[in-house]
């Protein structure tokens, strides 16, 4: 499995951020159970086809498929897709410079995947800091754990449509978000000039070290170089600013807190025993329910 992960990341460097995002989106909705990997069929609209999940990267799904295929040849019916996703996320974080942490195994794959379950469980770029904090707290995560986990934005990218309101016609008083570094905003305006014609246009979440898992993301927030409005807001909100400042000054503290928070995420509402199954294929349940769902 490690060979599959290494080969995929080497050939497609965006894989690490993609897998991490899929992992978060999976665990946020009814727990870590690989429900986000399930494809829709004629009888069910799965999580993967919820609006916010439509931009989840194909490289992430491809990696899980490759790893699952390799494992099924060696030991069929033993390793769940949920465990594959959790281990892949950890290994990839380490590959790009981040911390190592333990990933307990034995999770089962969930038996439900509904697009209708996604809304309200995953943060949107236009949410207020209070709404995001409440969303994390509802799942048992503190403000500090939230700030540490959002540090995953040190790698990866966001599509222009997710932050366009910050750089185009922000308000009647200011064309761009005043919390954004003016030179940075100008560069993004140039980059995203045609984003309405090409929705795939994107920018790195961390403009300074986009391919390295480090604490530069927090340093960027202090300089007005946060890409998403919700990220930049953390540098100004009194509830989150102390942790942004801590992690900007101390990468070891960030790595330690991120690792502990990831261990906690990976155990969130997991399925064991008869609550789940070990799928033969990660994109479909072992038994397909032919009763149509209205999701």
For each residue, the residues with C-beta under 8 A, 3 or more apart:
1: 4 5 67 70 71 84 87 88
2: 5 6 91
3: 6 7
4: 1 7 8 63 66 67 70
5: 1 2 8 9 63 67 88 91 92 95
6: 2 3 9 10 95
7: 3 4 10 11
8: 4 5 11 12 15 59 62 63 66
9: 5 6 12 13 15 16 92 95 96
10: 6 7 13
11: 7 8
12: 8 9 15 59
13: 9 10 16 211
14: 17 18 57 59 156 157
15: 8 9 12 18 19 57 59 60 63 92
16: 9 13 19 20 92 93 95 96 155 156 213
17: 14 20 21 57 152 155 156 157 205
18: 14 15 21 22 56 57 59 60 156
19: 15 16 22 23 59 60 63 64 85 88 89 92
20: 16 17 23 24 89 92 93 152 155 156
21: 17 18 24 25 56 57 60 152 156
22: 18 19 25 26 36 37 56 57 60 61 64 85
23: 19 20 26 27 32 85 86 88 89 265
24: 20 21 27 28 122 149 152 265
25: 21 22 28 29 36 47 52 53 56 118 122
26: 22 23 29 32 33 34 35 36 37 47 82 85
27: 23 24 31 32 265 266 268 269
28: 24 25 121 122 139
29: 25 26 35 36 47 117 118 121 122
30: 33 35 110 112 117 121 269
31: 27 110 268 269 270 271
32: 23 26 27 82 85 86 107 265 266 267 268 269 270
33: 26 30 82 107 108 109 110 269 270 271 276
34: 26 37 38 80 81 82 84 85 109 110 279 282
35: 26 29 30 38 46 47 109 110 112 113
36: 22 25 26 29 47 48 53 56 113
37: 22 26 34 48 61 64 81 85 282 283
38: 34 35 46 47 48 113 282 283 284 285
39: 46 48 283 284
40: 44 45 46 48 49 115
41: 44 46 284 288
42: 292
43: 288 289 290 291 292 293
44: 40 41 113 114 289 292 293 295
45: 40 49 114 115 116 293 295
46: 35 38 39 40 41 49 113 114 115
47: 25 26 29 35 36 38 50 53 113 114 115 117 118
48: 36 37 38 39 40 53 56 113 115
49: 40 45 46 53 54 115
50: 47 53 54 115 116 118 119
51: 54
52: 25 55 118 119 122 124
53: 25 36 47 48 49 50 56 115 118
54: 49 50 51
55: 52 159
56: 18 21 22 25 36 48 53 60 61
57: 14 15 17 18 21 22 60 61
58: 61 62
59: 8 12 14 15 18 19 62 63
60: 15 18 19 21 22 56 57 63 64
61: 22 37 56 57 58 64 65 283
62: 8 58 59 65 66
63: 4 5 8 15 19 59 60 66 67 88
64: 19 22 37 60 61 67 68 81 84 85 88 282
65: 61 62 68 69 282 283
66: 4 8 62 63 69 70
67: 1 4 5 63 64 70 71 84 88
68: 64 65 71 72 79 81 84 281 282
69: 65 66 72 73
70: 1 4 66 67 73 74
71: 1 67 68 74 75 78 79 84
72: 68 69 75 76 77 280
73: 69 70 76
74: 70 71
75: 71 72 78 79
76: 72 73 280
77: 72 278 280
78: 71 75 278
79: 68 71 75 83 84 105 278
80: 34 83 84 107 108 109 276 278 279
81: 34 37 64 68 84 85 109 278 279 282
82: 26 32 33 34 85 86 107 108 109 110 270 271 276
83: 79 80 86 87 103 105 106 107
84: 1 34 64 67 68 71 79 80 81 87 88 282
85: 19 22 23 26 32 34 37 64 81 82 88 89
86: 23 32 82 83 89 90 103 107 266
87: 1 83 84 90 91 103 105
88: 1 5 19 23 63 64 67 84 85 91 92
89: 19 20 23 85 86 92 93 262
90: 86 87 93 94 100 101 103 262
91: 2 5 87 88 94 95
92: 5 9 15 16 19 20 88 89 95 96
93: 16 20 89 90 96 98 99 213 262
94: 90 91 97 98 99 100
95: 5 6 9 16 91 92
96: 9 16 92 93 155 211 212 213
97: 94 212 213 214
98: 93 94 213 214 255 258
99: 93 94 255 256 258 259
100: 90 94 259
101: 90 259 260 262 263
102: 263
103: 83 86 87 90 263 266
104: 266 267
105: 79 83 87
106: 83 272
107: 32 33 80 82 83 86 270 271 272 276
108: 33 80 82 270 271 272 273 275 276 277 278
109: 33 34 35 80 81 82 271 276 277 278 279 282
110: 30 31 33 34 35 82 113 271 275 276
111: 271 275 276 277 285
112: 30 35 117
113: 35 36 38 44 46 47 48 110
114: 44 45 46 47 117 293 295
115: 40 45 46 47 48 49 50 53 118 295
116: 45 50 119 295
117: 29 30 47 112 114 121 295
118: 25 29 47 50 52 53 115 121 122
119: 50 52 116 122
120: 135
121: 28 29 30 117 118 135
122: 24 25 28 29 52 118 119
123: 127 131 132 135 230
124: 52 127
125: 158 162 163 228 229 230
126: 165 229
127: 123 124 131 132 135 230
128: 131 132
129: 132 133 230 233 234 237 239 240
130: 133 134
131: 123 127 128 134 135
132: 123 127 128 129 135 136 146 230
133: 129 130 136 137 143 146 239 240
134: 130 131 137 138
135: 120 121 123 127 131 132 138 139
136: 132 133 139 141 142 143 145 146 149
137: 133 134 140 141 142 143
138: 134 135
139: 28 135 136 268
140: 137 264 268
141: 136 137 145 146 149 261 264 265
142: 136 137 145 146
143: 133 136 137 146 147 239 240 243
144: 147 148 243 257
145: 136 141 142 148 149 257 260 261 264
146: 132 133 136 141 142 143 149 150 240
147: 143 144 150 151 234 240 243 244 247
148: 144 145 151 243 247 254 257 258 261
149: 24 136 141 145 146 152 258 261 262 265
150: 146 147 153 231 234
151: 147 148 154 215 217 218 247 254 258
152: 17 20 21 24 149 155 156 258
153: 150 156 205 206 217 227 228 231
154: 151 205 206 209 212 213 214 215 216 217
155: 16 17 20 96 152 205 206 210 211 212 213
156: 14 16 17 18 20 21 152 153 204 205 210
157: 14 17 202 203 204 205 210
158: 125 162 163 202 203 205 227 228
159: 55 162 195 199 200 201 202
160: 163 164 188 191 192 195 199 201 202 203
161: 164 195 199
162: 125 158 159 228
163: 125 158 160 166 167 188 203 227 228 229
164: 160 161 167 168 192 195
165: 126 168 169 170 229
166: 163 170 176 177 180 185 229
167: 163 164 170 176 177 180 185 188 189 192
168: 164 165 175 176 189 192
169: 165 175
170: 165 166 167 174 175 176 177 178
171: 174
172:
173:
174: 170 171 177 178
175: 168 169 170
176: 166 167 168 170 180 182 185 189
177: 166 167 170 174 180 185 229 232
178: 170 174
179: 224 226 232 233 235 236
180: 166 167 176 177 184 185 224 225 226 232
181: 184 185 223 224 225
182: 176 185 186
183: 186 187
184: 180 181 187 188 207 224 225
185: 166 167 176 177 180 181 182 188 189
186: 182 183 189 190
187: 183 184 190 191
188: 160 163 167 184 185 191 192 203 227
189: 167 168 176 185 186 192 193
190: 186 187 193
191: 160 187 188 201 203
192: 160 164 167 168 188 189 195 201 203
193: 189 190
194: 197 198 201
195: 159 160 161 164 192 198 199 201
196: 199
197: 194
198: 194 195 201
199: 159 160 161 195 196
200: 159
201: 159 160 191 192 194 195 198
202: 157 158 159 160
203: 157 158 160 163 188 191 192 207 227
204: 156 157 207 210 227
205: 17 153 154 155 156 157 158 210 217 227 228 231
206: 153 154 155 209 210 216 217 220
207: 184 203 204 210 220 225 227
208: 216 219 220 225
209: 154 206 212 214 216
210: 155 156 157 204 205 206 207
211: 13 96 155
212: 96 97 154 155 209 216
213: 16 93 96 97 98 154 155
214: 97 98 154 209 217 251
215: 151 154 218 219 247 248 250 251 254
216: 154 206 208 209 212 219 220
217: 151 153 154 205 206 214 220 221 231
218: 151 215 221 222 244 245 247 248 254
219: 208 215 216 222 223 248
220: 206 207 208 216 217 223 225 226
221: 217 218 224 225 226 231 232 234 235 244 248
222: 218 219 235 244 245 248
223: 181 219 220
224: 179 180 181 184 221 232
225: 180 181 184 207 208 220 221
226: 179 180 220 221 229 231 232 234 235
227: 153 158 163 188 203 204 205 207 231 232
228: 125 153 158 162 163 205 231 232
229: 125 126 163 165 166 177 226 232 233
230: 123 125 127 129 132 233 234
231: 150 153 205 217 221 226 227 228 234
232: 177 179 180 221 224 226 227 228 229 235 236
233: 129 179 229 230 236 237 240
234: 129 147 150 221 226 230 231 237 240 241 243 244
235: 179 221 222 226 232 240 241 244
236: 179 232 233 241
237: 129 233 234 240 241
238: 241 242
239: 129 133 143
240: 129 133 143 146 147 233 234 235 237 243 244
241: 234 235 236 237 238 244 245
242: 238 245 246
243: 143 144 147 148 234 240 246 247
244: 147 218 221 222 234 235 240 241 247 248
245: 218 222 241 242 248 249
246: 242 243 249 250 253 254
247: 147 148 151 215 218 243 244 250 251 253 254 257
248: 215 218 219 221 222 244 245
249: 245 246
250: 215 246 247 253 254
251: 214 215 247 254 255
252: 255 256
253: 246 247 250 256 257
254: 148 151 215 218 246 247 250 251 257 258
255: 98 99 251 252 258 259
256: 99 252 253 259 260
257: 144 145 148 247 253 254 260 261
258: 98 99 148 149 151 152 254 255 261 262
259: 99 100 101 255 256 262 263
260: 101 145 256 257 263 264
261: 141 145 148 149 257 258 264 265
262: 89 90 93 101 149 258 259 265 266
263: 101 102 103 259 260 266 267
264: 140 141 145 260 261 267 268
265: 23 24 27 32 141 149 261 262 268
266: 27 32 86 103 104 262 263 270
267: 32 104 263 264 270
268: 27 31 32 139 140 264 265
269: 27 30 31 32 33
270: 31 32 33 82 107 108 266 267
271: 31 33 82 107 108 109 110 111 275 276
272: 106 107 108 275 276
273: 108 276
274:
275: 108 110 111 271 272
276: 33 80 82 107 108 109 110 111 271 272 273
277: 108 109 111 285 286
278: 77 78 79 80 81 108 109
279: 34 80 81 109 282 284 285 286
280: 72 76 77 286
281: 68 284
282: 34 37 38 64 65 68 81 84 109 279
283: 37 38 39 61 65
284: 38 39 41 279 281 288
285: 38 111 277 279 288 289
286: 277 279 280
287:
288: 41 43 284 285
289: 43 44 285 293
290: 43
291: 43
292: 42 43 44
293: 43 44 45 114 289
294:
295: 44 45 114 115 116 117
